[in-house]
Amino acid sequence: MAKVSVILTSYNHAEYLREAIDSVLNQSYQDFELIILDDASTDASWSIIESYTDQRVRAFRNETNQYGVYGLDKAILEETEGEFIAIHHSDDVWEPLKLEKQVEYLDGHPETGAVFSNVTPIGEEGEPFYDLARFNHEIFNQPWHNRYEWLNYFFSHGNALCHPSVLIRKVCYEKCGVYRHGMIQLPDFDMWVRLCFKYEIYVMPDKLIRFRVRENLANSSSPRIENRMRSTFEYLRVLENFCAIANFQELVNIFPAAQKYYRSDGSDILFVLGMVALETKPHKLAELFGLNLLFDALNQPERAKAIKEFYGFDTKKFREYAGSHDVFSLNLEMQLIQQQNMLVSLGTQVQALQENNKNGTAQTPSIFRKIRNRVISFWRGACS
């Protein structure tokens, strides 16, 4: 039985697929099995996969495109035999020492559940990719954090771990659960949050994979509008994992700011988590999450009574919070409407100026100064 099970997900990457597969087969560490999951590719991907005769390769193909994590979960639960599991994508490339270095690390650090690495971004043709505006690979270059610090980072900033760089113990999926269906953009991020509630993780500074950045926002993680819509919803669901905080000490380990809310005769963990989210305000979704936690506490009579006694918090206080945390950016929306109305007004004045010019009655300098000042005011408001 192989020590490492490599799962390679494939979909319409025929031009990159052979390089991706070969980068696994040519690893310096050879005690692995390679499970290839093709999600009903419509290009030549399946023919390329079938051309491999290496006994370590097992390939499966969905009859119809499933998207999501269906095949990945099925492979983890039913097909993998290894102690460790590596995830690989059909448009990325592994460096030859990837498995060797990561297996050595996990063997030497039994407290660590998963090890990740830094990445080298490449373009369509494998050339070095430097455009940080399109792909900020520096996010993966992380200093050491313990699992509580990682949870704080995830809550406040989002994901900073590269999925196809991971080598994870199979037992972690058994203890923490596999990827959740419905998580299209953030299934790995959701997994890492659940993982850090039970295990330490480590990010190797070595650049052990080449991550391909596609043209025309073709990456599944690219900032296309539909991806951003899904990501927003999914991030809110990821935050719900923090409701699993077991005790007040764990809460403080993750969020040191919670310490001031400790009450020896009774601390409401989820209420305090909500308060921390609203006070630190890392982003709008965290504030929305915090308001939901406070709302839920107020509508459970025993909890509502306790938080009134211990924290002086009641419906009146909640009213103030709900009216001061603009979680849906309504103030920005109102500003945009005001700016739009100003543009309409400017357009009307320009038309009037043109008519006056025709009739020879325009006071051109003064009118243009007024319009200029309004345009400047508009753009200052739009950019603020």
DAQUIQUI-V891607 format. One record per helix or strand of 3 or more residues. SS is the DSSP state (H for helix, E for strand). FROM is the first residue (numbers start at 0). TO is the last residue. If there is no record, write none. Layout:
ss=(SS & SS)
from=(FROM & FROM)
to=(TO & TO)
This chain:
ss=(E & H & E & H & E & H & E & H & E & H & H & H & E & H & H & E & H & H & H & H & H & H & H & H & H & H)
from=(3 & 13 & 31 & 44 & 56 & 69 & 83 & 97 & 111 & 136 & 146 & 162 & 166 & 169 & 186 & 199 & 214 & 224 & 247 & 255 & 268 & 283 & 300 & 314 & 329 & 363)
to=(9 & 24 & 37 & 49 & 60 & 78 & 88 & 107 & 121 & 139 & 156 & 164 & 168 & 175 & 195 & 211 & 216 & 243 & 253 & 260 & 279 & 297 & 310 & 323 & 358 & 382)
